């Protein structure tokens, strides 16, 4: 098969997926919200009306108004500015942690699924032990060992997600390696590395993409939970979970301090879940029409 033919096939497959995705209005709403949030996160340093660390003691606990759209916190800092700037931390933590966990999970899962036998048994037993530990407990332990902070939170979340990604790819690999085109690759003396990288992994990516989309949502909520417990990103950085943690003692006096970061997390997670559901349907060949 020529390189031009391969590119044309990939282009047509991408076009089919996007066509299917566009038919799902709910998924498109989720995609639109996510794109808007990403654009606002990128432009946040240039469009926020106030510096995120700027304190105004005359505006402490100010409720939402024309001057401060989302009100102010206990130190008079503008919550709207902190929500916009904080999206850079929350979104990047979710995306980077999922990328790293999927990358290493794909390496481990492809080795276990392709070689099988004692290699598969050894890898699976190690993953069984890891997954026997409750997910949130593992994140707390890793964060406590590494210490709070942006980079350490990403590392802790990445390590915690490797086992699930590896198991998912391994299951797909076991099914895919039995196809006839793999036997054809063996017959022309194609190396095992090339078979895994060029043929098996690309054909096993569909469920990984869907899982990663929804995994970003789970990672964002987990990161917010770690920050809420004092183990993730810490003040004065305006990460949404850290903002929730700071607002809990003022929830009666200034409920907007708690509701607005919570709503930001909820909307982001909802958009990712809607997009993930749409991708799952679009990537399913049985639903082609």
C-alpha positions, 0 to 999 in steps of 0.5 A, a space after each residue: 500500500 502506497 504512502 499516498 493511499 495510507 494518508 488518504 485512508 487516514 484522512 477519510 477515516 478522520 472525516 468519517 469520525 468528525 461527520 459522526 461527531 457533528 451529528 451528535 449535538 450534545 457532544 458538539 456542545 461539550 466540544 464547544 464548551 471545552 474549546 472556549 475554556 481552553 482559549 480562555 485559559 490560554 488568553 487568561 494573562 491578557 484578559 483578566 481584569 485584575 491581577 490574581 494576587 491583587 488584594 483589596 481589603 475594602 472588597 472582602 467577601 464582595 458579592 457578584 457585581 458589575 465591578 467584580 463579576 464573580 465577587 471577591 474572596 476573603 482577601 478581596 481578590 477578584 474571583 473572576 480573574 482567579 477562575 480564568 487564570 486557575 483554568 490554566 492549572 486545572 486543565 493542564 493538570 488533567 491533560 498532562 497527567 492523562 497524556 503521561 499515564 496513557 503514554 506509559 500505560 501504552 508501553 506496558 499494555 502493548 508489551 503484555 498484550 503482544 508477547 502474552 505468556 509469562 510476560 503477560 502474567 507477570 505484568 497483569 499480577 503487578 497491575 492487580 496489586 496496584 489496582 487493589 489499592 483504592 485510587 484516591 488513597 494511592 493519589 493521597 499517598 503519592 502526593 504526601 510522598 512527593 509533596 504539594 505542588 503543580 509538578 508533583 500533582 501531575 506526577 502523582 496523578 500520572 502514576 495512578 492512571 498507568 495501570 488502567 491505561 495499560 490494562 485497556 490497551 492490553 485487552 485490545 492488543 490481545 484481540 487485534 494481534 489475532 487478525 490476519 494482517 498481523 500474520 502477513 506482517 510476520 510472513 514478510 519478516 516485519 520486526 516485532 517493534 514495527 508491528 506493535 508501533 505501526 500496526 497494532 497500537 494505531 488499530 487499538 487507539 479508539 477506546 484509548 481516545 475515549 478513555 483519555 477524554 473521560 479520564 481528563 475529567 476524572 483527573 481534574 476532579 481528583 486534582 481538585 480533591 487533592 488540592 482541597 486536602 492540602 496535597 495538590 496545588 496550593 495557594 496563592 496559585 488560583 487552582 480551582 480545588 485550592 479555591 474550594 479549600 480556601 472557601 470552605 470556612 466561609 461557605 455561610 458568610 460568602 457562599 459564592 466563593 464555594 459555588 463558583 469554583 465548584 461550578 467551574 469544575 462541574 461544567 468542565 467535567 460535564 463538557 468532557 463527559 459529553 464529548 467522550 460519549 460522542 467520541 465513543 459513538 463516532 469511533 464505533 464502526 457499528 454506528 456508521 450511517 
